[in-house]
Amino acid sequence: MKNSIYATLKKKKKKKKKKKKKKKKKKKKKKKKKKKKKKRKKKKKKAITTWRTPELGSDALTTLPSCPTLHI
């Protein structure tokens, strides 16, 4: 019996070691990079000349400088 009492007393005397709480690391939120929208360049339409003469019909729809026959 002596031993058992002794053992319990000794157990009580032992100081409990404080457990250190592990600090949770905060996860850094990654900033999402905003995708830059590429601006589409509008294609310039070539100026279409509309000299519609009855002889030429739809062939007169040509771009200005390229058709020498229309320069009358």
Biopython code that builds the backbone (N, CA, C, O; Angstrom):
import numpy as np
from Bio.PDB.StructureBuilder import StructureBuilder

atoms = [
    (1, "MET", "N", (0.833, -1.209, 0.000)),
    (1, "MET", "CA", (0.000, 0.000, 0.000)),
    (1, "MET", "C", (0.866, 1.256, 0.000)),
    (1, "MET", "O", (0.546, 2.245, -0.660)),
    (2, "LYS", "N", (1.988, 1.202, 0.765)),
    (2, "LYS", "CA", (2.831, 2.385, 0.846)),
    (2, "LYS", "C", (3.250, 2.851, -0.536)),
    (2, "LYS", "O", (3.189, 4.030, -0.884)),
    (3, "ASN", "N", (3.673, 1.873, -1.293)),
    (3, "ASN", "CA", (4.155, 2.231, -2.640)),
    (3, "ASN", "C", (3.106, 2.935, -3.477)),
    (3, "ASN", "O", (3.404, 3.900, -4.180)),
    (4, "SER", "N", (1.888, 2.454, -3.400)),
    (4, "SER", "CA", (0.853, 3.010, -4.257)),
    (4, "SER", "C", (0.543, 4.461, -3.889)),
    (4, "SER", "O", (0.304, 5.290, -4.767)),
    (5, "ILE", "N", (0.547, 4.770, -2.565)),
    (5, "ILE", "CA", (0.287, 6.150, -2.130)),
    (5, "ILE", "C", (1.430, 7.042, -2.591)),
    (5, "ILE", "O", (1.231, 8.157, -3.072)),
    (6, "TYR", "N", (2.609, 6.517, -2.427)),
    (6, "TYR", "CA", (3.792, 7.271, -2.813)),
    (6, "TYR", "C", (3.768, 7.613, -4.299)),
    (6, "TYR", "O", (4.095, 8.720, -4.726)),
    (7, "ALA", "N", (3.375, 6.627, -5.038)),
    (7, "ALA", "CA", (3.359, 6.810, -6.485)),
    (7, "ALA", "C", (2.352, 7.883, -6.874)),
    (7, "ALA", "O", (2.627, 8.703, -7.751)),
    (8, "THR", "N", (1.193, 7.886, -6.234)),
    (8, "THR", "CA", (0.179, 8.884, -6.590)),
    (8, "THR", "C", (0.643, 10.278, -6.214)),
    (8, "THR", "O", (0.398, 11.230, -6.955)),
    (9, "LEU", "N", (1.326, 10.422, -5.048)),
    (9, "LEU", "CA", (1.828, 11.729, -4.643)),
    (9, "LEU", "C", (2.855, 12.246, -5.659)),
    (9, "LEU", "O", (2.829, 13.407, -6.068)),
    (10, "LYS", "N", (3.742, 11.354, -6.041)),
    (10, "LYS", "CA", (4.770, 11.765, -6.995)),
    (10, "LYS", "C", (4.154, 12.206, -8.315)),
    (10, "LYS", "O", (4.597, 13.167, -8.943)),
    (11, "LYS", "N", (3.143, 11.491, -8.708)),
    (11, "LYS", "CA", (2.502, 11.828, -9.978)),
    (11, "LYS", "C", (1.919, 13.225, -9.931)),
    (11, "LYS", "O", (1.982, 13.964, -10.913)),
    (12, "LYS", "N", (1.345, 13.593, -8.778)),
    (12, "LYS", "CA", (0.730, 14.909, -8.656)),
    (12, "LYS", "C", (1.781, 16.012, -8.685)),
    (12, "LYS", "O", (1.522, 17.113, -9.172)),
    (13, "LYS", "N", (2.973, 15.711, -8.161)),
    (13, "LYS", "CA", (4.001, 16.734, -8.080)),
    (13, "LYS", "C", (4.558, 17.105, -9.458)),
    (13, "LYS", "O", (5.055, 18.211, -9.670)),
    (14, "LYS", "N", (4.462, 16.176, -10.358)),
    (14, "LYS", "CA", (5.016, 16.465, -11.693)),
    (14, "LYS", "C", (4.248, 17.619, -12.326)),
    (14, "LYS", "O", (3.022, 17.597, -12.441)),
    (15, "LYS", "N", (5.002, 18.611, -12.724)),
    (15, "LYS", "CA", (4.341, 19.753, -13.350)),
    (15, "LYS", "C", (3.947, 19.372, -14.766)),
    (15, "LYS", "O", (4.687, 18.742, -15.522)),
    (16, "LYS", "N", (2.762, 19.789, -15.062)),
    (16, "LYS", "CA", (2.323, 19.525, -16.433)),
    (16, "LYS", "C", (3.024, 20.503, -17.356)),
    (16, "LYS", "O", (3.051, 21.714, -17.135)),
    (17, "LYS", "N", (3.572, 19.936, -18.370)),
    (17, "LYS", "CA", (4.208, 20.810, -19.353)),
    (17, "LYS", "C", (3.108, 21.426, -20.206)),
    (17, "LYS", "O", (2.205, 20.754, -20.705)),
    (18, "LYS", "N", (3.233, 22.730, -20.345)),
    (18, "LYS", "CA", (2.232, 23.395, -21.169)),
    (18, "LYS", "C", (2.526, 23.076, -22.626)),
    (18, "LYS", "O", (3.647, 23.209, -23.118)),
    (19, "LYS", "N", (1.487, 22.660, -23.269)),
    (19, "LYS", "CA", (1.660, 22.392, -24.690)),
    (19, "LYS", "C", (1.605, 23.725, -25.425)),
    (19, "LYS", "O", (0.691, 24.532, -25.257)),
    (20, "LYS", "N", (2.616, 23.907, -26.234)),
    (20, "LYS", "CA", (2.614, 25.136, -27.023)),
    (20, "LYS", "C", (1.642, 24.957, -28.175)),
    (20, "LYS", "O", (1.684, 23.977, -28.920)),
    (21, "LYS", "N", (0.783, 25.927, -28.286)),
    (21, "LYS", "CA", (-0.158, 25.865, -29.391)),
    (21, "LYS", "C", (0.565, 26.264, -30.665)),
    (21, "LYS", "O", (1.243, 27.290, -30.734)),
    (22, "LYS", "N", (0.401, 25.447, -31.634)),
    (22, "LYS", "CA", (1.011, 25.782, -32.916)),
    (22, "LYS", "C", (0.154, 26.864, -33.574)),
    (22, "LYS", "O", (-1.063, 26.744, -33.714)),
    (23, "LYS", "N", (0.846, 27.905, -33.961)),
    (23, "LYS", "CA", (0.117, 28.968, -34.636)),
    (23, "LYS", "C", (-0.176, 28.512, -36.049)),
    (23, "LYS", "O", (0.704, 28.039, -36.768)),
    (24, "LYS", "N", (-1.409, 28.662, -36.420)),
    (24, "LYS", "CA", (-1.772, 28.307, -37.782)),
    (24, "LYS", "C", (-1.303, 29.413, -38.696)),
    (24, "LYS", "O", (-1.589, 30.592, -38.485)),
    (25, "LYS", "N", (-0.590, 29.010, -39.696)),
    (25, "LYS", "CA", (-0.136, 30.008, -40.653)),
    (25, "LYS", "C", (-1.294, 30.386, -41.550)),
    (25, "LYS", "O", (-1.987, 29.538, -42.112)),
    (26, "LYS", "N", (-1.477, 31.681, -41.663)),
    (26, "LYS", "CA", (-2.546, 32.136, -42.544)),
    (26, "LYS", "C", (-2.071, 31.984, -43.979)),
    (26, "LYS", "O", (-0.973, 32.408, -44.341)),
    (27, "LYS", "N", (-2.913, 31.378, -44.773)),
    (27, "LYS", "CA", (-2.558, 31.230, -46.178)),
    (27, "LYS", "C", (-2.779, 32.563, -46.854)),
    (27, "LYS", "O", (-3.842, 33.176, -46.747)),
    (28, "LYS", "N", (-1.750, 32.990, -47.551)),
    (28, "LYS", "CA", (-1.895, 34.239, -48.283)),
    (28, "LYS", "C", (-2.726, 33.972, -49.517)),
    (28, "LYS", "O", (-2.481, 33.032, -50.273)),
    (29, "LYS", "N", (-3.703, 34.816, -49.695)),
    (29, "LYS", "CA", (-4.540, 34.660, -50.878)),
    (29, "LYS", "C", (-3.770, 35.185, -52.073)),
    (29, "LYS", "O", (-3.256, 36.303, -52.070)),
    (30, "LYS", "N", (-3.706, 34.362, -53.077)),
    (30, "LYS", "CA", (-3.022, 34.807, -54.287)),
    (30, "LYS", "C", (-3.939, 35.755, -55.031)),
    (30, "LYS", "O", (-5.109, 35.465, -55.276)),
    (31, "LYS", "N", (-3.374, 36.892, -55.380)),
    (31, "LYS", "CA", (-4.166, 37.848, -56.134)),
    (31, "LYS", "C", (-4.261, 37.361, -57.564)),
    (31, "LYS", "O", (-3.260, 37.026, -58.197)),
    (32, "LYS", "N", (-5.469, 37.329, -58.051)),
    (32, "LYS", "CA", (-5.644, 36.899, -59.428)),
    (32, "LYS", "C", (-5.276, 38.055, -60.340)),
    (32, "LYS", "O", (-5.747, 39.182, -60.188)),
    (33, "LYS", "N", (-4.427, 37.734, -61.280)),
    (33, "LYS", "CA", (-4.053, 38.773, -62.234)),
    (33, "LYS", "C", (-5.190, 38.954, -63.206)),
    (33, "LYS", "O", (-5.713, 37.996, -63.775)),
    (34, "LYS", "N", (-5.558, 40.201, -63.383)),
    (34, "LYS", "CA", (-6.621, 40.475, -64.328)),
    (34, "LYS", "C", (-6.053, 40.349, -65.731)),
    (34, "LYS", "O", (-5.033, 40.950, -66.066)),
    (35, "LYS", "N", (-6.723, 39.572, -66.525)),
    (35, "LYS", "CA", (-6.275, 39.427, -67.899)),
    (35, "LYS", "C", (-6.678, 40.669, -68.668)),
    (35, "LYS", "O", (-7.836, 41.088, -68.672)),
    (36, "LYS", "N", (-5.686, 41.233, -69.311)),
    (36, "LYS", "CA", (-5.990, 42.420, -70.115)),
    (36, "LYS", "C", (-6.631, 41.954, -71.409)),
    (36, "LYS", "O", (-6.110, 41.084, -72.106)),
    (37, "LYS", "N", (-7.746, 42.539, -71.705)),
    (37, "LYS", "CA", (-8.401, 42.193, -72.955)),
    (37, "LYS", "C", (-7.664, 42.880, -74.086)),
    (37, "LYS", "O", (-7.427, 44.087, -74.062)),
    (38, "LYS", "N", (-7.313, 42.089, -75.063)),
    (38, "LYS", "CA", (-6.636, 42.672, -76.208)),
    (38, "LYS", "C", (-7.665, 43.401, -77.045)),
    (38, "LYS", "O", (-8.705, 42.859, -77.419)),
    (39, "LYS", "N", (-7.339, 44.637, -77.321)),
    (39, "LYS", "CA", (-8.259, 45.407, -78.155)),
    (39, "LYS", "C", (-8.049, 44.977, -79.597)),
    (39, "LYS", "O", (-6.930, 44.976, -80.110)),
    (40, "ARG", "N", (-9.121, 44.623, -80.217)),
    (40, "ARG", "CA", (-9.026, 44.227, -81.619)),
    (40, "ARG", "C", (-8.990, 45.477, -82.464)),
    (40, "ARG", "O", (-9.817, 46.379, -82.335)),
    (41, "LYS", "N", (-8.004, 45.496, -83.328)),
    (41, "LYS", "CA", (-7.923, 46.639, -84.231)),
    (41, "LYS", "C", (-8.960, 46.443, -85.318)),
    (41, "LYS", "O", (-9.044, 45.389, -85.948)),
    (42, "LYS", "N", (-9.727, 47.464, -85.516)),
    (42, "LYS", "CA", (-10.726, 47.388, -86.575)),
    (42, "LYS", "C", (-10.023, 47.579, -87.908)),
    (42, "LYS", "O", (-9.258, 48.523, -88.105)),
    (43, "LYS", "N", (-10.301, 46.665, -88.804)),
    (43, "LYS", "CA", (-9.704, 46.792, -90.124)),
    (43, "LYS", "C", (-10.409, 47.929, -90.848)),
    (43, "LYS", "O", (-11.635, 48.018, -90.901)),
    (44, "LYS", "N", (-9.565, 48.794, -91.403)),
    (44, "LYS", "CA", (-10.153, 49.897, -92.163)),
    (44, "LYS", "C", (-10.626, 49.351, -93.495)),
    (44, "LYS", "O", (-9.880, 48.694, -94.221)),
    (45, "LYS", "N", (-11.848, 49.629, -93.791)),
    (45, "LYS", "CA", (-12.375, 49.177, -95.069)),
    (45, "LYS", "C", (-11.894, 50.129, -96.149)),
    (45, "LYS", "O", (-11.883, 51.349, -95.987)),
    (46, "LYS", "N", (-11.501, 49.524, -97.248)),
    (46, "LYS", "CA", (-11.065, 50.370, -98.357)),
    (46, "LYS", "C", (-12.296, 51.090, -98.912)),
    (46, "LYS", "O", (-13.390, 50.535, -99.007)),
    (47, "ALA", "N", (-12.068, 52.317, -99.262)),
    (47, "ALA", "CA", (-13.191, 53.108, -99.767)),
    (47, "ALA", "C", (-13.661, 52.518, -101.080)),
    (47, "ALA", "O", (-12.918, 52.439, -102.059)),
    (48, "ILE", "N", (-14.882, 52.119, -101.070)),
    (48, "ILE", "CA", (-15.436, 51.543, -102.300)),
    (48, "ILE", "C", (-16.125, 52.652, -103.075)),
    (48, "ILE", "O", (-16.982, 53.367, -102.556)),
    (49, "THR", "N", (-15.733, 52.769, -104.306)),
    (49, "THR", "CA", (-16.358, 53.815, -105.134)),
    (49, "THR", "C", (-17.534, 53.197, -105.853)),
    (49, "THR", "O", (-17.491, 52.051, -106.301)),
    (50, "THR", "N", (-18.547, 53.960, -105.948)),
    (50, "THR", "CA", (-19.736, 53.396, -106.602)),
    (50, "THR", "C", (-20.089, 54.230, -107.816)),
    (50, "THR", "O", (-21.059, 54.988, -107.809)),
    (51, "TRP", "N", (-19.287, 54.078, -108.861)),
    (51, "TRP", "CA", (-19.725, 54.642, -110.126)),
    (51, "TRP", "C", (-20.405, 53.502, -110.853)),
    (51, "TRP", "O", (-19.756, 52.673, -111.492)),
    (52, "ARG", "N", (-21.657, 53.475, -110.750)),
    (52, "ARG", "CA", (-22.338, 52.366, -111.427)),
    (52, "ARG", "C", (-22.803, 52.851, -112.797)),
    (52, "ARG", "O", (-23.808, 53.547, -112.941)),
    (53, "THR", "N", (-22.060, 52.466, -113.739)),
    (53, "THR", "CA", (-22.461, 52.826, -115.100)),
    (53, "THR", "C", (-23.154, 51.619, -115.699)),
    (53, "THR", "O", (-22.810, 50.487, -115.357)),
    (54, "PRO", "N", (-24.089, 51.816, -116.554)),
    (54, "PRO", "CA", (-24.835, 50.686, -117.091)),
    (54, "PRO", "C", (-23.966, 49.685, -117.849)),
    (54, "PRO", "O", (-24.301, 48.502, -117.913)),
    (55, "GLU", "N", (-22.847, 50.150, -118.428)),
    (55, "GLU", "CA", (-22.017, 49.221, -119.194)),
    (55, "GLU", "C", (-21.276, 48.257, -118.255)),
    (55, "GLU", "O", (-21.176, 47.058, -118.518)),
    (56, "LEU", "N", (-20.761, 48.820, -117.151)),
    (56, "LEU", "CA", (-19.919, 48.000, -116.269)),
    (56, "LEU", "C", (-20.733, 47.173, -115.282)),
    (56, "LEU", "O", (-20.347, 46.059, -114.925)),
    (57, "GLY", "N", (-21.846, 47.719, -114.850)),
    (57, "GLY", "CA", (-22.672, 46.989, -113.895)),
    (57, "GLY", "C", (-21.980, 46.886, -112.543)),
    (57, "GLY", "O", (-21.547, 47.899, -111.995)),
    (58, "SER", "N", (-21.871, 45.694, -112.004)),
    (58, "SER", "CA", (-21.308, 45.530, -110.661)),
    (58, "SER", "C", (-19.793, 45.583, -110.669)),
    (58, "SER", "O", (-19.188, 45.678, -109.602)),
    (59, "ASP", "N", (-19.162, 45.525, -111.819)),
    (59, "ASP", "CA", (-17.705, 45.583, -111.882)),
    (59, "ASP", "C", (-17.179, 46.944, -111.456)),
    (59, "ASP", "O", (-15.997, 47.095, -111.149)),
    (60, "ALA", "N", (-18.063, 47.930, -111.441)),
    (60, "ALA", "CA", (-17.625, 49.264, -111.062)),
    (60, "ALA", "C", (-17.352, 49.355, -109.563)),
    (60, "ALA", "O", (-16.788, 50.343, -109.093)),
    (61, "LEU", "N", (-17.748, 48.335, -108.817)),
    (61, "LEU", "CA", (-17.489, 48.372, -107.368)),
    (61, "LEU", "C", (-16.045, 47.934, -107.109)),
    (61, "LEU", "O", (-15.798, 46.834, -106.614)),
    (62, "THR", "N", (-15.123, 48.789, -107.443)),
    (62, "THR", "CA", (-13.719, 48.458, -107.231)),
    (62, "THR", "C", (-13.113, 49.517, -106.361)),
    (62, "THR", "O", (-13.664, 50.609, -106.221)),
    (63, "THR", "N", (-11.983, 49.205, -105.777)),
    (63, "THR", "CA", (-11.340, 50.198, -104.926)),
    (63, "THR", "C", (-10.702, 51.245, -105.822)),
    (63, "THR", "O", (-10.313, 50.965, -106.956)),
    (64, "LEU", "N", (-10.604, 52.438, -105.300)),
    (64, "LEU", "CA", (-10.311, 53.604, -106.131)),
    (64, "LEU", "C", (-9.086, 53.507, -107.057)),
    (64, "LEU", "O", (-9.257, 53.429, -108.273)),
    (65, "PRO", "N", (-7.864, 53.508, -106.520)),
    (65, "PRO", "CA", (-6.747, 53.706, -107.434)),
    (65, "PRO", "C", (-6.438, 52.490, -108.309)),
    (65, "PRO", "O", (-5.752, 52.617, -109.323)),
    (66, "SER", "N", (-6.940, 51.316, -107.925)),
    (66, "SER", "CA", (-6.462, 50.106, -108.573)),
    (66, "SER", "C", (-7.032, 49.874, -109.967)),
    (66, "SER", "O", (-6.469, 49.100, -110.742)),
    (67, "CYS", "N", (-8.118, 50.518, -110.289)),
    (67, "CYS", "CA", (-8.757, 50.209, -111.551)),
    (67, "CYS", "C", (-8.551, 51.355, -112.546)),
    (67, "CYS", "O", (-9.225, 52.381, -112.461)),
    (68, "PRO", "N", (-7.632, 51.180, -113.474)),
    (68, "PRO", "CA", (-7.311, 52.290, -114.397)),
    (68, "PRO", "C", (-8.409, 52.575, -115.411)),
    (68, "PRO", "O", (-8.489, 53.672, -115.963)),
    (69, "THR", "N", (-9.249, 51.584, -115.650)),
    (69, "THR", "CA", (-10.263, 51.780, -116.685)),
    (69, "THR", "C", (-11.324, 52.792, -116.268)),
    (69, "THR", "O", (-11.987, 53.387, -117.117)),
    (70, "LEU", "N", (-11.481, 52.982, -114.972)),
    (70, "LEU", "CA", (-12.530, 53.879, -114.518)),
    (70, "LEU", "C", (-12.109, 55.341, -114.547)),
    (70, "LEU", "O", (-12.946, 56.241, -114.470)),
    (71, "HIS", "N", (-10.777, 55.575, -114.660)),
    (71, "HIS", "CA", (-10.332, 56.971, -114.674)),
    (71, "HIS", "C", (-10.561, 57.550, -116.063)),
    (71, "HIS", "O", (-9.708, 57.484, -116.948)),
    (72, "ILE", "N", (-11.719, 58.104, -116.206)),
    (72, "ILE", "CA", (-12.058, 58.661, -117.530)),
    (72, "ILE", "C", (-11.907, 60.167, -117.453)),
    (72, "ILE", "O", (-12.136, 60.862, -118.443)),
]
sb = StructureBuilder()
sb.init_structure("model")
sb.init_model(0)
sb.init_chain("A")
sb.init_seg("    ")
for serial, (resi, resn, name, xyz) in enumerate(atoms, 1):
    if name == "N":
        sb.init_residue(resn, " ", resi, " ")
    sb.init_atom(name, np.array(xyz, "f"), 0.0, 1.0, " ", f" {name:<3s}", serial, name[0])
structure = sb.get_structure()
